[in-house]
Amino acid sequence: MKKIITPLFLLTVFVFGFLPVKDTDFGWHYRCGNQFLTTGKLCLTNEFSYFLPNYKAYYSGHLYDIFLAVVYNHGGFTAVSFFGAFIFLSAAFVFIKLIRTDALLKTSTYLIVFLLSYPTFSIGLRPQVISYFFFLLLLNILHKQDSKLLFFLPLLFFIWTNVHIGFFIWLFVLLFYFFDKKISFTKYAIIAFLSFLATLMNPYGINVYKEIIHHVTSPLNNMIAEWVPPDLFHIAFIIFLTIVGIIRIIKKKSIPIYQVLLIVFFATLSLKARRNLPLFYVTFAYIFLDKITISLKKYSSVFISFLAAFCLLIAVLQIPKTILHTTNWNEYCEKSIAAEYPCEAIKNYPNLRGNVYSLYEWGGFLIWKKPNIKVFSDGRMPAWKDENGKSPYQVYLDIIQTKDKWNDKLRSLKTDFIFIADGTFLDLLLQKEQDKYHWREVYRDKIAVIYQNAIL
């Protein structure tokens, strides 16, 4: 039965993970990657926005950007979705190799983990997904306690650092691992030191840790949706599972401090930001299933039937939807995000140029589709700081909400166009008083409105 359950399980995860690309940061990731492919130049400074020009953000995910550009250039969004599904499948495969227990138990548990994490995963491929995969690889290597495998960690951390800022997890996981003294201090020190050196092998060196500090000290939970705490269901469930997990650990003959610290650490991260829910749920599954000897073989036939039906249902619902989204430009424009992308506006108003104050959610899209302009802000910038210590996102909100001196800020930055959604606070004000503020409406459709600077 195992020979049937595992392939069917992996196929189900692949189908479930074949998701449309809805990441609003896709545009600037692709632009950076394609820039390297065409010119050999990395995005080391802020080249795309006119607010905080030439700001250095120590973002080291250049490998992800480059690979994303290669995949998209060769197969469009369909190839990106396919690669995302492959990463989800790979993560599931690493998980079932990590857990040495009944095949039915670990595969069904992982499906529950995937479903609980789906709100985070549903955006499709993005750096966080690959970081999730690397995290599972890290757990697997440490769990095996194989001296030879441990020396692959520096290579893992080198790649991870150059893919996503989530690499900082290694600092805590390796520290927790040391508390259980699974390896000698000398060997641990060598591996930890080499791993640290590997993280410095990036375009910014030690400065990548400054970027982590910027994210930790920025009030992202007050600005960005995925950084806010989870809803009450997940909060209650996380607390419940943490208690269950710790009780399960304590009942073991020798208490692995490593596992206690892991579950508390990731419970804390997930309670602070919903984007960390997958890390907590998969950590709990790993700890809960560790050394369980229960056999569910008598339920294998029922589970296989259920899994086959579930896989077929997901395939029928998911695959056509994803293919439509990846092959139909109008579908991509209208269904990518709640605010929709202003595809008709950039098509029907080709005169958009210079410095453009646009919706934050449109920033990455415009960086990609309108390379001749510079945007005000985009998804790269929430943890950045201006001369007053404010995030560009906070400054963006002050303007869109027409707070005090909003127009002075746009004037001082020599803004040429305002490109925003129909019906926003700023649009409603300018509809009535565009002459007072010296802006002139030049375009409007059901999604977007464009105002041009009437002074320039």
N, C-alpha and C positions, 0 to 999 in steps of 0.2 A: 504493500500500500504506500510506503514511503516514496517509492519510485514514481508514483502517480501524484501524491500530495504536493511534493516539492515543486515539480515543474508547473503544475496547475496553479499553485500559489504564486510563483514568480510571474507567470503569465497574467494573473489577476492584478498584481501590483503594477506590471508594465502597462496594462490597459488603463488602470485607474490613474496612473501617472502620466498618461498621454494627454497632457493638458494644453489648452491654448495659452499663448504668451500674453499675460496681462500686467506684467511688471512695467510700471510707468518709467522706470530707470533704463529700460531696454535701449532707448535712443542714444543716451550718452555713453552707455557701455559699448554699444556697437560703433559709435563714432570714434571713440578712443581706440578700439581694436582695429578698425579699418584704417585709421590714420597710421598706425604702426605698420600695417601690411603694405600700405601704399607709399609711405615716406620714411619708415623706420624710426619715427619719432613717437615716444611715449607721451601720454598726457601727464606731465609733471607739474604743471601750473594751471591756474584757472584761465583757460583760453576761450571758454564758451560764454561767460557771462560778463556783463559790464559793471556789476556790483562786486566789489572786492576783486578787481582785475589782478591777475598774476598771483593770487593767493595760493600758497602751497598747502595742500591738504593731506599730504603723506598717506594717501590712499594707495595701497600696494597691490590691488587686485588686477594687475595688468595681464596676467596669464589668462584669467577668465575673459577679459575683454577681447583679447586676441583670438582665443579659441571660439568665442561666440561669433566673432566676425567671420572666421573661416567657415563655421557651420552654416551661418545665415547666407553667406555669399554662394555657397554650393547647393543649398536646398531650401532657402527661404525659411519662413516660420514653421513649415511642416518639419524640416530637419531639426530645428531648434526644439520643437515639441517632442520629436522622436528621441533626441539626445537627452532631454529632461526625463523621459520615461525610462531610458536606460540607466540614468543615475539613480532614480527611485528603485528600479529593479536591483541594481548593484548594492544599494544600501540594505535592501531586504535580504539579499543573499548573504551579505556580511553578518547580518543579525542572526540568521538561522545557523551560521557557522559558529557564531559566538556562543550560542546557547546549546549545551549538550543535554537535551531532554527530549521528550516525546515529540515527534514531528508535527502531529496534529495540534498539540498544545502550543508550541512555539509559533507555528504559522497562524493559528487563529488569534493568538495574543497580538502578533504583529499587525494583523488586519485591524484589530481594535485600536492599536496605537496610530495606525495610518488614518483611520476615520476620525479619531480625536484631534489629529494634527491637520486634518484636511483644510480647515479655514486658512491656515498658514500656507499649506502646500498648493492651494487652488490657484494661486497667481501664476504657477508654472515655473519653468526654469529660471533661476536667479542664483547669485553667489551663495546665499544661505542654504540652498539645497545641496550644493557640493560640500559646503562646510559640515552639514549634517552627515553626509557620507563619510567625510574624513574623521569626524568624531567617532563614528562606529568602527572605523578602521583602527583608531587609537585604542578604543576599548578592547577590541579583539586582540591586538598585539600585546597589550598589558595583561590581559586575562590568560593568555597562553603561557606567560612567564618563560618564554624561550629566549635565551641569551642572544642567539643569532638574529631573531626577529626584532629584538629591542634596538639593535643597531641600524635598523631601517627607519627608526623614528626621525633622525635628522633629515632624511630625504622627504619623509611625509611632511615635516614642518616647513621645509623649504618651499614645497609646492603649495601647501596650505596658506602660508604667509602671502604668497603672490597670487592667491585666488580670492581670499576674503579676510576681512578684519577679524572674523570669528576665530582665527587661529589662537587668540589669546587664551582660549580655553585650556590649551596645553599646559600653561603655567600652573593652573589649579589641579588638573587631573594628575599630572606627574608628582606634584607635591603631596596630594592625597595618597597616591600609590606608595610613596616612600614611607608613610606612616605605618604601613603594614609590613615593612621590611622584607619585601618579597625578593629583593636582590641585595647584594652587599653594598655598603656605602660607597666604596670605590667605584664599582661598576655604575651605580646610580649617578654618582657625580660626573663620571665621564659622559654618560648618555645625556644627562641634563645639560651639561656644558656644550656638547656638540649640537644638541637640539637648539639651544639658545643661539649659538653661532649661525645655525642654519636659518633662523628667523631674521638675522641681520643681512642675509644675502638677498637684498631687494633694492630698488632704486633709491630708497631713503635711509637705509641702514637703521640705526637705533631710533630714528624719528618715528617709525611706525608705532612705537609705544606711546609717543606723544598723541597720536591720533586716537588711540584707545582711551587715553586720559581725557581727551576732548569729548569723546562720546559719553564717558562715565559722568563727567561733570556738567554736561549740557542737559537742560530740562526737556529731553526728547519726549518724555511721557506726557508733556503738556502741549506737544506740537504735532507729532506724527502718529497716525492711527495705530500702526503695528507696534508702537512703543508703549501704548497705554496698557494698564493692567487688564487681565482677562475678565470675562463676565463672571457673575456670581456662581454659575454652575461650575466653571473651571476652577475658580478659587476654592470652593468647597471640596471639589473632587481632588484637587492637588493636596490640600491639607489632609484629607482622609487617606489618600494613597501614601503620603509621606509617613503618616503614623503607622499604617499597615506595613509599609516597607521596613521601617525601623524595628517594629516588633518581629518581623520575619528575620531580620539580621540578628537581633539579640538572641533569638531562639537557637541559633547555630552554636555548636560546641565552642568554637573560637570566633569571637566577634571580629569581623573584618572592618576595621575603622575606615578603610578605603571606601567601602560601600556606603557607610553611614554619611561620610563627608560628601560623597557624590550626590546622594539623594537630597541632602539638605541644601547643597549648593545650587543644584538645578531647580529645586522647588523654589528657592529664593529668587533665582533669575526669572522663572516663569511667572511668579506672582508679581514681579515688577513690570514685565513686558510680555504681551501675548505672543510675540514672535518667537519666544523661547519655549513655548509649549511642546514642540516636537522633541526637544532635547530632554525635557523632564520625563515625558511619557515613555520614551524609549529607554531611558536610564532606569525608570521604575520597572519596566518589563524585564530588563537584564537582571536586576537585583532580585526581583520576585521569582523568576524562573531558575535562577542559579541553583544547581544541585537538586532540583525537584526530580523525583524518580517516578512520578505518577504516569501510568500508561493509559492512553485513551484509544487504543487500537480497536476496541469493540465499536467505537463510534466512527471509525474511518469511512465506512461506506456512506453513512449519512452526511459526514462532513464533505466528502468528495462531491456528492450530489449537490449539496448547498453551494460549494465553492464554484462548481461548474456553472450552476444557474446564476450565481452572483456575477461571475466573470462575463457570461453572455449578456446579462442585463446591462452591466457597465459598458460593455463593448457597443451594444446597440444604442445606448444613450450618449456615451462619451465620444466615441470615435467620429461619428458624423458631425457632431457639434464642433470638435476640435479642427477637423479638416475644413469645415466651412469657415471657421475663424481664421485659419492659417492661409486659406487660398482666396478668400473674398475680402478685398480691401475695405469695402463699405462695412462689412461685418466687424472687421478689426477696428475701424474708426468708431463705430457705434456701441460696441460691446466690451471694449477694453477696460474702461473705468467708468465710475458712476457719472462723471462729468462729460464723458465722451471726448474724442479728439476733434479738433477743429479742421478736419480734412477739407471740407468744402470751402472754408474761409481761405486757407493757404492756396487753394486751387483758383478761386475766383478773385482773389486780391493779390496778384503777383508783385505789387509795389511795396510790400512789407520789407523793410530794410532797417539797417542801423541798430540802435538800442531799443529793445522791445520788452516792455513790462507785460508779462503774461501770467496766466494762472500757474501756480507752482506745479500742479499736476501735468501741465503741458510743456514744462521746461525741457525735459529729456526728449520728448517727441520733436520739438522745434529744433533742438540742437542737431537732431538727425536729419529732419526733412528740410530745414531752412538753414543750411550752413553759412549763408551770407549774412545772417543776423547774429546779434548777441542778446541772450535772454537776461532777465533780472535775477531769477533764481531757479533752482531745479533740485532734483533728489540727491545731488552730491553734497548739498550745503547745510543741512540742518544743524550739524555740530560745529560749523565754522563760527567765528566771532568777528564782529566789526570793531571799529575803534572805541565804541562804547560798551563792548562786551555783549552785544546783542547778536542773536543768530539771524542770518539772512531771512530765515523763515518768519521770525518775529517781525522783522522790518517789512517783509512782504505782507503779513497780516495787517500791520498798521496802515498800510496804503490801501489795500483792498477793502478794509473796513472804514476808510476815510477818517482815520484818527488825526489828531492835531498835526498840522504841517505836512500832511501827506503829499500835497502838491509841490511843496518846497523841496522835498526829498527827490521827487521825480525830476524836477527842474535842475537841481544841483548835479544830478547824474547824467544830464543831457539825454533824457529819454525821448525817443522819436515817436514811438507808438505805444498805445495801451491796447493790449489784445487779451480780452477777458470774456468770461461767460455772460451771456444775456441774463439780466436780472440780478446781478450781484450788487452789493451796496454801492460800489464805485460806479457801476453802470447807471443805476437809478439816479444817483446824484448828477452825473454828467448829462443824462438825458434832459434834465431841467436847467442845469447851469453850466453847460459847456463853454459858453462865451465868457462867463465870469472867470473860469479857470484856464481859459485859452486852449481848449481842446476841441477838435472838430470830428464829428462822426463821419467815417468814410466807408464803412461797411457794416452790415448786420445780417445775420441769418438766424435760424431757430436755436443755434448753439452758441455762436460767438458774435462779438461786436468789436470793431476796431475803431479807435480814436487816434487821430494824428495830431501831433504838436502843432498848434496854430500859429506859434511865434516863429518857429524855424522856417 
